[in-house]
């Protein structure tokens, strides 16, 4: 019930702020103690690509081999399979909604997106975003209003609208948003990859792996503005992590993470640092907990076998 013209806007604003924070990782402000492991092993032959930190100290990794989801503890490094693999499925980018404890999974060339209960591993919904084949549903970010997916083979984003409580939409509510404005699509190349969003979801940030360009994207219209990095590019840009005005760009085959300081309007930025580690082995995506950046090694430089070792590594940001 609306109580007064003055009271209602204040309550609405307060709820807006609280709900916005609810989609952020649980311990975003925490600082893992030194005894947290620097390496979290994944199952041999797992072929990871995406990771995301969920409630508490849980981290999830998805498999390109069969779509399995592995859950581990950042405190102990121990874990187990949460979602069993299935022939014909892959799990690329992962997203997480704290309101519902739901995991969002990008399905790559299958053209699908899947949503799982992060507590039980139960499949809640499966969406066909694009016809299988000429598509690669790559990464996903969950905001208060929607989940957005990139397609590395087409100049579009896909939007799953979410209600304030995070309720999932029906399959016929999936939206396709063309990327326009400054966006440059390179035929035959790997294009839109990592995706992030500002705190309240007013803007998205997308990286084109082929051109190394970062874009500020209107989440409603798809209009893209190239972010001016003063002549620098972030080619091989894969996963993105945004905290405040600092953007971390994982550059897979270069074995590094570029640290970009953005201006307030997200129209320009500067590469102010580069994070490297001897433990990086073609990292693809990352997530943050306090001052630690957790990066998953995809090891795309080796031919995968059932015995190939994979891991998540922790570095200071």
N, C-alpha and C positions, 0 to 999 in steps of 0.2 A: 504494500500500500504506500502511496506517495504521501509523505507527511508534510512537507513544505517545499517551497521553491529553493530555499537555501540549503536545507538538510539533504535533499535528494541528490543534487550534484556532488556534494561531498562524499556521500555514501557510495555513489556510483564510481567516483574516482578511486576511492579506497578499495572497492571490490575489484576494479580494473587492475590496479597495481598488484593486489594479492594474487589474482588469477594469472596475471602475466608471469609472476615469479613461479607459479605452480608448474609451468612447463619446463622450467630449468632443472638441471641435475640437482639431486637432493643435497649434495654436499659441496655445492659450487664454491662456497666460501670457506670450506674446511681446508686444512693444510695437512696432507698425509705425513705422519712422522717418518723419521729416517729408516725405521725398521720395515716399512712397507717394501715388498720385493721390487727390484728394478726390472725383473723379467718374469712374465707370466706365461708359462708354456701352454700352447694349444695342442690338441691331438695331432699326432703325426698324420700327414696327408690331408689335413683339414682344408687347406687352400683358402685362407681368410681374405676378406676385402674390406668389410665395414665393421666399425665398433661404435658402441655408445655406452655411456655410464647411466645406470638407472637409479633406483632408490637405494639408500644406504651406501654400501660399498660394492655393489654388484656391477660388473662390466659384462657386456654381451658382444660376441663376435659372430659374424655370419660366414657361411662357407659357399664359395663359388662352385665347389664340386657337386654338391647335392642339396643345397639350401638349408643345411642344418644350422642350428643356433647353439652356441656354447656359452654357458654362464660361468663366470669365475668371480672370486672374491679379490678385491684390490688389497685387502689386508693380509691374506694368507697366500694368494696366488693359486689356490686350489679351485677346481671347478669340475663341471660335468656337462653333458649334453642336455640342453633344455628342450630343444625341438629336434626330433630325429630327421635325418636326411631322407630325401625321396628322389628317385631317379627322374631326371628331367627338370628338376628345380635348381635354381641358384639363389643365393642371398648376396646381394651387392650392398648398397648403403643401408644403414639402419637409422631409425629415428625412435624417439621415446616421448611418451606423454605421461607426466607425473600425475595428472588428475585421475587417470584410469589405470595406470601401470600397464599400458599397452605398448607393444613393440611394433613398429612399422618397418616393413622389409621391401626393398626394391628388387624386382625379379629379373632384371637384365633383359636378355633377348626373348624371354617368355612374354614380355609386355605386361606383366602383372605386378600387383602390389598385394602384400599379405599383412594381416594384423594378427598378432598373437598376444595372449595373456602372459605377461612376463613372470607371473607367479607359477602358473601351471604348464605353460607351453601350449595351451589349447589354441587351435586356429579359430579366430573369431570371425574374420571376413576375408574374402579374396576378391580383388577387383581386377578386371581386365582393362588396363589403361589404354593399350594399343594392341593391334594384331601382332601375334608372335612373328618373329623373323626380322623385318626391317625396323628394328627398334632396339634400344638398350636402356631400360629403366635403371638409372645409375645410382642416384643419391636421393635422400629425403630429409626434409626438416619439418618438424611439427611446431606450429604456432598455436596461439589461443584460438584462432579462427579456423585453421585448416592444416592439412598436411600437403606439402608441395613436393613433387618428384621431378627430377631432371631426366631428359632423354638425350643421350649422347649421339643419337643417330638422326634426330629431327629437331627443328627449331621451335620446340614447344615445351611448356611445363604442364604437368597434370596436377589438379587440385581436388583434394577430398575435403569438402566442407565439414567442419566439426561444430557442434553446439558448445555452449559455455561449459557444460559438464563433460565435454569430450566425447559425447555419444557419436558413434560411427554412422556415416550416411548410408543410404541404400545404393546399390551398384549403379542405378540410373542417374545418380546425382554427381557422378564424376564429371569434372570439367576439363577441357583442353584449352590452354591459354597460349596463343602464338607469341613467340618472342619477337619483338619489333624494335623500332628505334635504332640505336647504334649497334645492335647485335649482329655479328658477322658469323654466318654459318659456312663451314668449309666442307663441301661435299666429299664423301669418302674418308673423312677424318673423324677422330674422336672429339666431339665438341663439348656441349655443356656437361659438367661433371659435378663437382661439389656444390652444395647449396647451404646457405645460412640465412638467418633472419634477425632483424633488430628485435630488441626486447619486447616491444608491443606488436611486432609483426607489420609495421608500417612499410618496411622495405625488405626485399630479399637481396642477397648477394650471390651471384653465380660466377663460377670460373669456367672459361673455355680452355680445355687442356691443350688444344692444338695451337691456338694463337697466343695463349698466355695472358689473355685479357680478363680483368675482373669487371663485372657489371653490377650496377645497382638496378634492381628490377621492381617495378610496380606490381604488387601481388595480385591486383585486380585486372589490370589491362595487359600486362606482359611487356610494357614499354621499358626498354633497357637503355641505361646510360653508362657508357664506358667510363670507368673510374681512372682518372689520370694519375699514373704512378711516376710521372716525370720522365717518361721514356723507358722505364724498366717494364719487363714483362715477367709473368710467372708461368712459363711454359711447363708442361707436365704437372700442372696444378691438379690436385686430386681432391681429397677431403678438405673442408674448411671448418674452422672453429672461430667463433666471434665472441669476444668478451669486451663489453664496452665499445671502445673505438679501436681495439686491437684485434686484427684478423690474422689467424695462423693458417698458412697455405701449405699443405703437405705436397711436396714435389717428388713424386714417386721414384722414378729411375735416377733422379739426381741425389737421392738419399739425404734430403734436407727439408727443413720446414722454414719457409720465409715468414718473417714477422712484419706485418704491414700496419702502420699507424694511419688511421683514416681521419679525415676531417669530420666535423659534425654533420654535414649534409651528405656524406658518403659520395662526394663528387671527385675527391682526390685523395691521395695517400702517398706514403713514403715507406719503402722497404728499409726498416731501421735495424734489422738484425737477421741472422740466419742461424737456425739451430741445427747442429750436426751431431752425430754420434757414431762411434764404431759399431754400435749395436743395430743401426739402421740397415735393413736388407730389403730395399725397395718398399718403403712404407707407403700406405695408401690413404688411410684415414686416421683420425685422432679424436680425442676428447680431453677435457680438462677437469682436474680436481685440485682446487687450491692452486698451489704453485707448480704442480706436476702436470706434464703433458703426457698422455698415454697414447702411444702410436702402435699400430698393428703392422707387422711385416708381411707383405703378400708374396715376396720372393719371386716376382715375375721373371727374374733373370735366370731361373733354373727350370728344368723340365720337372713338373711335379710327379712324385711317386708316392706310394702308400707310406714310405718311410721318411719323406721329406719333413723336416722339423720347421715349425712355425711358432711365433711368439708375439706377445704384446710387450713393448718396452716402455719404461718410464724415464723421462728426462725432465730436468728443471727448465722452466720457461723464463 
